[in-house]
Amino acid sequence: MRTCDFCGRQAEQAETLSWTTSVENGRRRTYCDECSRTHLRAIEGKLDNEWW
């Protein structure tokens, strides 16, 4: 079972293929597809400068 770190939605691993993962302050974070779309700008804003 995986849980979205933003909204708390839970799903089986096979259902989470479209989910987004990121590392923030050394912690792995997972976001469901709906939260990923809704909060895309905030997620991109947290990327390291080396990414760009």
N, CA, C and O atoms as a Maestro MAE file, in Angstrom:
{
 s_m_m2io_version
 :::
 2.0.0
}

f_m_ct {
 s_m_title
 :::
 protein
 m_atom[208] {
  # First column is atom index #
  i_m_mmod_type
  r_m_x_coord
  r_m_y_coord
  r_m_z_coord
  i_m_residue_number
  s_m_chain_name
  s_m_pdb_residue_name
  s_m_pdb_atom_name
  i_m_atomic_number
  :::
  1 25 0.836 -1.185 0.000 1 A "MET " " N  " 7
  2 3 0.000 0.000 0.000 1 A "MET " " CA " 6
  3 2 0.878 1.245 0.000 1 A "MET " " C  " 6
  4 15 1.835 1.331 0.769 1 A "MET " " O  " 8
  5 25 0.566 2.180 -0.834 2 A "ARG " " N  " 7
  6 3 1.247 3.471 -0.830 2 A "ARG " " CA " 6
  7 2 0.239 4.548 -0.470 2 A "ARG " " C  " 6
  8 15 -0.953 4.423 -0.752 2 A "ARG " " O  " 8
  9 25 0.736 5.608 0.158 3 A "THR " " N  " 7
  10 3 -0.113 6.707 0.593 3 A "THR " " CA " 6
  11 2 0.405 8.009 0.009 3 A "THR " " C  " 6
  12 15 1.610 8.263 0.032 3 A "THR " " O  " 8
  13 25 -0.492 8.839 -0.515 4 A "CYS " " N  " 7
  14 3 -0.118 10.159 -1.016 4 A "CYS " " CA " 6
  15 2 0.238 11.039 0.179 4 A "CYS " " C  " 6
  16 15 -0.536 11.151 1.130 4 A "CYS " " O  " 8
  17 25 1.411 11.660 0.122 5 A "ASP " " N  " 7
  18 3 1.848 12.508 1.235 5 A "ASP " " CA " 6
  19 2 1.124 13.845 1.275 5 A "ASP " " C  " 6
  20 15 1.302 14.614 2.220 5 A "ASP " " O  " 8
  21 25 0.314 14.132 0.269 6 A "PHE " " N  " 7
  22 3 -0.420 15.396 0.280 6 A "PHE " " CA " 6
  23 2 -1.862 15.204 0.745 6 A "PHE " " C  " 6
  24 15 -2.308 15.874 1.676 6 A "PHE " " O  " 8
  25 25 -2.592 14.291 0.102 7 A "CYS " " N  " 7
  26 3 -4.021 14.139 0.425 7 A "CYS " " CA " 6
  27 2 -4.347 12.906 1.260 7 A "CYS " " C  " 6
  28 15 -5.445 12.811 1.807 7 A "CYS " " O  " 8
  29 25 -3.399 11.942 1.370 8 A "GLY " " N  " 7
  30 3 -3.634 10.751 2.169 8 A "GLY " " CA " 6
  31 2 -4.279 9.595 1.415 8 A "GLY " " C  " 6
  32 15 -4.555 8.552 2.008 8 A "GLY " " O  " 8
  33 25 -4.524 9.764 0.121 9 A "ARG " " N  " 7
  34 3 -5.116 8.696 -0.688 9 A "ARG " " CA " 6
  35 2 -4.212 7.471 -0.653 9 A "ARG " " C  " 6
  36 15 -2.988 7.597 -0.704 9 A "ARG " " O  " 8
  37 25 -4.818 6.278 -0.567 10 A "GLN " " N  " 7
  38 3 -4.053 5.041 -0.525 10 A "GLN " " CA " 6
  39 2 -4.381 4.191 -1.740 10 A "GLN " " C  " 6
  40 15 -5.516 4.175 -2.216 10 A "GLN " " O  " 8
  41 25 -3.360 3.478 -2.242 11 A "ALA " " N  " 7
  42 3 -3.551 2.605 -3.398 11 A "ALA " " CA " 6
  43 2 -2.509 1.505 -3.373 11 A "ALA " " C  " 6
  44 15 -1.456 1.637 -2.748 11 A "ALA " " O  " 8
  45 25 -2.819 0.416 -4.063 12 A "GLU " " N  " 7
  46 3 -1.870 -0.675 -4.210 12 A "GLU " " CA " 6
  47 2 -0.734 -0.230 -5.118 12 A "GLU " " C  " 6
  48 15 -0.909 0.680 -5.928 12 A "GLU " " O  " 8
  49 25 0.412 -0.854 -4.992 13 A "GLN " " N  " 7
  50 3 1.600 -0.461 -5.752 13 A "GLN " " CA " 6
  51 2 1.336 -0.429 -7.252 13 A "GLN " " C  " 6
  52 15 1.791 0.499 -7.921 13 A "GLN " " O  " 8
  53 25 0.623 -1.399 -7.803 14 A "ALA " " N  " 7
  54 3 0.352 -1.444 -9.241 14 A "ALA " " CA " 6
  55 2 -0.461 -0.241 -9.706 14 A "ALA " " C  " 6
  56 15 -0.344 0.168 -10.861 14 A "ALA " " O  " 8
  57 25 -1.269 0.322 -8.841 15 A "GLU " " N  " 7
  58 3 -2.107 1.476 -9.190 15 A "GLU " " CA " 6
  59 2 -1.341 2.792 -9.110 15 A "GLU " " C  " 6
  60 15 -1.856 3.826 -9.534 15 A "GLU " " O  " 8
  61 25 -0.132 2.772 -8.578 16 A "THR " " N  " 7
  62 3 0.607 4.016 -8.357 16 A "THR " " CA " 6
  63 2 1.645 4.302 -9.439 16 A "THR " " C  " 6
  64 15 2.530 5.132 -9.232 16 A "THR " " O  " 8
  65 25 1.555 3.633 -10.584 17 A "LEU " " N  " 7
  66 3 2.528 3.853 -11.655 17 A "LEU " " CA " 6
  67 2 2.521 5.292 -12.164 17 A "LEU " " C  " 6
  68 15 3.550 5.774 -12.637 17 A "LEU " " O  " 8
  69 25 1.397 5.982 -12.079 18 A "SER " " N  " 7
  70 3 1.319 7.370 -12.553 18 A "SER " " CA " 6
  71 2 1.566 8.385 -11.435 18 A "SER " " C  " 6
  72 15 1.434 9.589 -11.659 18 A "SER " " O  " 8
  73 25 1.917 7.924 -10.253 19 A "TRP " " N  " 7
  74 3 2.186 8.819 -9.137 19 A "TRP " " CA " 6
  75 2 3.580 9.425 -9.263 19 A "TRP " " C  " 6
  76 15 4.439 8.882 -9.956 19 A "TRP " " O  " 8
  77 25 3.797 10.546 -8.593 20 A "THR " " N  " 7
  78 3 5.069 11.250 -8.626 20 A "THR " " CA " 6
  79 2 5.811 11.030 -7.313 20 A "THR " " C  " 6
  80 15 5.202 11.023 -6.243 20 A "THR " " O  " 8
  81 25 7.125 10.850 -7.397 21 A "THR " " N  " 7
  82 3 7.941 10.765 -6.189 21 A "THR " " CA " 6
  83 2 8.993 11.867 -6.227 21 A "THR " " C  " 6
  84 15 9.464 12.253 -7.297 21 A "THR " " O  " 8
  85 25 9.350 12.358 -5.073 22 A "SER " " N  " 7
  86 3 10.397 13.373 -4.967 22 A "SER " " CA " 6
  87 2 11.126 13.181 -3.649 22 A "SER " " C  " 6
  88 15 10.656 12.469 -2.762 22 A "SER " " O  " 8
  89 25 12.272 13.820 -3.533 23 A "VAL " " N  " 7
  90 3 13.029 13.794 -2.282 23 A "VAL " " CA " 6
  91 2 13.112 15.236 -1.791 23 A "VAL " " C  " 6
  92 15 13.673 16.101 -2.464 23 A "VAL " " O  " 8
  93 25 12.557 15.479 -0.628 24 A "GLU " " N  " 7
  94 3 12.541 16.814 -0.035 24 A "GLU " " CA " 6
  95 2 13.216 16.751 1.326 24 A "GLU " " C  " 6
  96 15 12.758 16.043 2.223 24 A "GLU " " O  " 8
  97 25 14.294 17.485 1.474 25 A "ASN " " N  " 7
  98 3 15.062 17.489 2.726 25 A "ASN " " CA " 6
  99 2 15.455 16.091 3.149 25 A "ASN " " C  " 6
  100 15 15.412 15.753 4.332 25 A "ASN " " O  " 8
  101 25 15.845 15.269 2.163 26 A "GLY " " N  " 7
  102 3 16.292 13.925 2.458 26 A "GLY " " CA " 6
  103 2 15.189 12.906 2.664 26 A "GLY " " C  " 6
  104 15 15.475 11.730 2.889 26 A "GLY " " O  " 8
  105 25 13.928 13.329 2.593 27 A "ARG " " N  " 7
  106 3 12.788 12.428 2.779 27 A "ARG " " CA " 6
  107 2 12.121 12.141 1.454 27 A "ARG " " C  " 6
  108 15 11.869 13.061 0.675 27 A "ARG " " O  " 8
  109 25 11.833 10.890 1.188 28 A "ARG " " N  " 7
  110 3 11.115 10.530 -0.030 28 A "ARG " " CA " 6
  111 2 9.634 10.855 0.144 28 A "ARG " " C  " 6
  112 15 9.014 10.461 1.132 28 A "ARG " " O  " 8
  113 25 9.082 11.570 -0.816 29 A "ARG " " N  " 7
  114 3 7.667 11.956 -0.781 29 A "ARG " " CA " 6
  115 2 6.972 11.366 -1.999 29 A "ARG " " C  " 6
  116 15 7.565 11.302 -3.076 29 A "ARG " " O  " 8
  117 25 5.731 10.938 -1.847 30 A "THR " " N  " 7
  118 3 4.950 10.346 -2.930 30 A "THR " " CA " 6
  119 2 3.643 11.109 -3.067 30 A "THR " " C  " 6
  120 15 2.968 11.385 -2.076 30 A "THR " " O  " 8
  121 25 3.288 11.452 -4.318 31 A "TYR " " N  " 7
  122 3 2.066 12.214 -4.580 31 A "TYR " " CA " 6
  123 2 1.213 11.479 -5.608 31 A "TYR " " C  " 6
  124 15 1.726 11.021 -6.628 31 A "TYR " " O  " 8
  125 25 -0.085 11.366 -5.344 32 A "CYS " " N  " 7
  126 3 -0.983 10.702 -6.286 32 A "CYS " " CA " 6
  127 2 -1.087 11.522 -7.572 32 A "CYS " " C  " 6
  128 15 -0.667 12.678 -7.614 32 A "CYS " " O  " 8
  129 25 -1.646 10.922 -8.610 33 A "ASP " " N  " 7
  130 3 -1.724 11.598 -9.896 33 A "ASP " " CA " 6
  131 2 -2.542 12.885 -9.836 33 A "ASP " " C  " 6
  132 15 -2.203 13.854 -10.516 33 A "ASP " " O  " 8
  133 25 -3.601 12.918 -9.047 34 A "GLU " " N  " 7
  134 3 -4.423 14.129 -8.933 34 A "GLU " " CA " 6
  135 2 -3.653 15.260 -8.250 34 A "GLU " " C  " 6
  136 15 -3.664 16.394 -8.730 34 A "GLU " " O  " 8
  137 25 -2.991 14.962 -7.145 35 A "CYS " " N  " 7
  138 3 -2.202 15.983 -6.434 35 A "CYS " " CA " 6
  139 2 -1.015 16.426 -7.280 35 A "CYS " " C  " 6
  140 15 -0.637 17.597 -7.261 35 A "CYS " " O  " 8
  141 25 -0.422 15.483 -8.027 36 A "SER " " N  " 7
  142 3 0.709 15.830 -8.893 36 A "SER " " CA " 6
  143 2 0.296 16.875 -9.917 36 A "SER " " C  " 6
  144 15 1.015 17.851 -10.133 36 A "SER " " O  " 8
  145 25 -0.851 16.679 -10.547 37 A "ARG " " N  " 7
  146 3 -1.334 17.645 -11.543 37 A "ARG " " CA " 6
  147 2 -1.695 18.975 -10.900 37 A "ARG " " C  " 6
  148 15 -1.354 20.035 -11.425 37 A "ARG " " O  " 8
  149 25 -2.374 18.922 -9.780 38 A "THR " " N  " 7
  150 3 -2.836 20.135 -9.113 38 A "THR " " CA " 6
  151 2 -1.675 20.981 -8.590 38 A "THR " " C  " 6
  152 15 -1.734 22.209 -8.650 38 A "THR " " O  " 8
  153 25 -0.629 20.345 -8.080 39 A "HIS " " N  " 7
  154 3 0.467 21.052 -7.420 39 A "HIS " " CA " 6
  155 2 1.785 20.974 -8.193 39 A "HIS " " C  " 6
  156 15 2.859 21.029 -7.594 39 A "HIS " " O  " 8
  157 25 1.708 20.847 -9.510 40 A "LEU " " N  " 7
  158 3 2.900 20.691 -10.340 40 A "LEU " " CA " 6
  159 2 3.893 21.834 -10.163 40 A "LEU " " C  " 6
  160 15 5.091 21.580 -10.036 40 A "LEU " " O  " 8
  161 25 3.440 23.066 -10.151 41 A "ARG " " N  " 7
  162 3 4.343 24.222 -10.009 41 A "ARG " " CA " 6
  163 2 5.092 24.191 -8.680 41 A "ARG " " C  " 6
  164 15 6.282 24.503 -8.632 41 A "ARG " " O  " 8
  165 25 4.416 23.825 -7.620 42 A "ALA " " N  " 7
  166 3 5.065 23.760 -6.311 42 A "ALA " " CA " 6
  167 2 6.120 22.652 -6.287 42 A "ALA " " C  " 6
  168 15 7.186 22.821 -5.694 42 A "ALA " " O  " 8
  169 25 5.826 21.521 -6.930 43 A "ILE " " N  " 7
  170 3 6.786 20.415 -6.982 43 A "ILE " " CA " 6
  171 2 8.002 20.836 -7.788 43 A "ILE " " C  " 6
  172 15 9.132 20.603 -7.357 43 A "ILE " " O  " 8
  173 25 7.799 21.453 -8.949 44 A "GLU " " N  " 7
  174 3 8.914 21.901 -9.775 44 A "GLU " " CA " 6
  175 2 9.755 22.948 -9.055 44 A "GLU " " C  " 6
  176 15 10.976 22.971 -9.216 44 A "GLU " " O  " 8
  177 25 9.132 23.804 -8.273 45 A "GLY " " N  " 7
  178 3 9.832 24.857 -7.551 45 A "GLY " " CA " 6
  179 2 10.803 24.328 -6.505 45 A "GLY " " C  " 6
  180 15 11.699 25.051 -6.070 45 A "GLY " " O  " 8
  181 25 10.633 23.067 -6.097 46 A "LYS " " N  " 7
  182 3 11.490 22.473 -5.079 46 A "LYS " " CA " 6
  183 2 12.689 21.741 -5.674 46 A "LYS " " C  " 6
  184 15 13.536 21.246 -4.932 46 A "LYS " " O  " 8
  185 25 12.774 21.665 -7.010 47 A "LEU " " N  " 7
  186 3 13.899 20.976 -7.639 47 A "LEU " " CA " 6
  187 2 15.189 21.746 -7.449 47 A "LEU " " C  " 6
  188 15 15.193 22.977 -7.450 47 A "LEU " " O  " 8
  189 25 16.286 21.020 -7.285 48 A "ASP " " N  " 7
  190 3 17.611 21.643 -7.153 48 A "ASP " " CA " 6
  191 2 17.965 22.391 -8.425 48 A "ASP " " C  " 6
  192 15 17.491 22.046 -9.507 48 A "ASP " " O  " 8
  193 25 18.800 23.421 -8.296 49 A "ASN " " N  " 7
  194 3 19.230 24.208 -9.445 49 A "ASN " " CA " 6
  195 2 19.954 23.352 -10.484 49 A "ASN " " C  " 6
  196 15 19.895 23.649 -11.678 49 A "ASN " " O  " 8
  197 25 20.636 22.293 -10.040 50 A "GLU " " N  " 7
  198 3 21.345 21.428 -10.980 50 A "GLU " " CA " 6
  199 2 20.390 20.762 -11.964 50 A "GLU " " C  " 6
  200 15 20.785 20.427 -13.081 50 A "GLU " " O  " 8
  201 25 19.143 20.569 -11.560 51 A "TRP " " N  " 7
  202 3 18.143 19.948 -12.432 51 A "TRP " " CA " 6
  203 2 17.932 20.801 -13.680 51 A "TRP " " C  " 6
  204 15 17.785 20.269 -14.781 51 A "TRP " " O  " 8
  205 25 17.918 22.096 -13.514 52 A "TRP " " N  " 7
  206 3 17.619 23.001 -14.630 52 A "TRP " " CA " 6
  207 2 18.888 23.307 -15.363 52 A "TRP " " C  " 6
  208 15 18.872 24.053 -16.342 52 A "TRP " " O  " 8
  :::
 }
 m_bond[207] {
  # First column is bond index #
  i_m_from
  i_m_to
  i_m_order
  :::
  1 1 2 1
  2 2 3 1
  3 3 4 2
  4 3 5 1
  5 5 6 1
  6 6 7 1
  7 7 8 2
  8 7 9 1
  9 9 10 1
  10 10 11 1
  11 11 12 2
  12 11 13 1
  13 13 14 1
  14 14 15 1
  15 15 16 2
  16 15 17 1
  17 17 18 1
  18 18 19 1
  19 19 20 2
  20 19 21 1
  21 21 22 1
  22 22 23 1
  23 23 24 2
  24 23 25 1
  25 25 26 1
  26 26 27 1
  27 27 28 2
  28 27 29 1
  29 29 30 1
  30 30 31 1
  31 31 32 2
  32 31 33 1
  33 33 34 1
  34 34 35 1
  35 35 36 2
  36 35 37 1
  37 37 38 1
  38 38 39 1
  39 39 40 2
  40 39 41 1
  41 41 42 1
  42 42 43 1
  43 43 44 2
  44 43 45 1
  45 45 46 1
  46 46 47 1
  47 47 48 2
  48 47 49 1
  49 49 50 1
  50 50 51 1
  51 51 52 2
  52 51 53 1
  53 53 54 1
  54 54 55 1
  55 55 56 2
  56 55 57 1
  57 57 58 1
  58 58 59 1
  59 59 60 2
  60 59 61 1
  61 61 62 1
  62 62 63 1
  63 63 64 2
  64 63 65 1
  65 65 66 1
  66 66 67 1
  67 67 68 2
  68 67 69 1
  69 69 70 1
  70 70 71 1
  71 71 72 2
  72 71 73 1
  73 73 74 1
  74 74 75 1
  75 75 76 2
  76 75 77 1
  77 77 78 1
  78 78 79 1
  79 79 80 2
  80 79 81 1
  81 81 82 1
  82 82 83 1
  83 83 84 2
  84 83 85 1
  85 85 86 1
  86 86 87 1
  87 87 88 2
  88 87 89 1
  89 89 90 1
  90 90 91 1
  91 91 92 2
  92 91 93 1
  93 93 94 1
  94 94 95 1
  95 95 96 2
  96 95 97 1
  97 97 98 1
  98 98 99 1
  99 99 100 2
  100 99 101 1
  101 101 102 1
  102 102 103 1
  103 103 104 2
  104 103 105 1
  105 105 106 1
  106 106 107 1
  107 107 108 2
  108 107 109 1
  109 109 110 1
  110 110 111 1
  111 111 112 2
  112 111 113 1
  113 113 114 1
  114 114 115 1
  115 115 116 2
  116 115 117 1
  117 117 118 1
  118 118 119 1
  119 119 120 2
  120 119 121 1
  121 121 122 1
  122 122 123 1
  123 123 124 2
  124 123 125 1
  125 125 126 1
  126 126 127 1
  127 127 128 2
  128 127 129 1
  129 129 130 1
  130 130 131 1
  131 131 132 2
  132 131 133 1
  133 133 134 1
  134 134 135 1
  135 135 136 2
  136 135 137 1
  137 137 138 1
  138 138 139 1
  139 139 140 2
  140 139 141 1
  141 141 142 1
  142 142 143 1
  143 143 144 2
  144 143 145 1
  145 145 146 1
  146 146 147 1
  147 147 148 2
  148 147 149 1
  149 149 150 1
  150 150 151 1
  151 151 152 2
  152 151 153 1
  153 153 154 1
  154 154 155 1
  155 155 156 2
  156 155 157 1
  157 157 158 1
  158 158 159 1
  159 159 160 2
  160 159 161 1
  161 161 162 1
  162 162 163 1
  163 163 164 2
  164 163 165 1
  165 165 166 1
  166 166 167 1
  167 167 168 2
  168 167 169 1
  169 169 170 1
  170 170 171 1
  171 171 172 2
  172 171 173 1
  173 173 174 1
  174 174 175 1
  175 175 176 2
  176 175 177 1
  177 177 178 1
  178 178 179 1
  179 179 180 2
  180 179 181 1
  181 181 182 1
  182 182 183 1
  183 183 184 2
  184 183 185 1
  185 185 186 1
  186 186 187 1
  187 187 188 2
  188 187 189 1
  189 189 190 1
  190 190 191 1
  191 191 192 2
  192 191 193 1
  193 193 194 1
  194 194 195 1
  195 195 196 2
  196 195 197 1
  197 197 198 1
  198 198 199 1
  199 199 200 2
  200 199 201 1
  201 201 202 1
  202 202 203 1
  203 203 204 2
  204 203 205 1
  205 205 206 1
  206 206 207 1
  207 207 208 2
  :::
 }
}
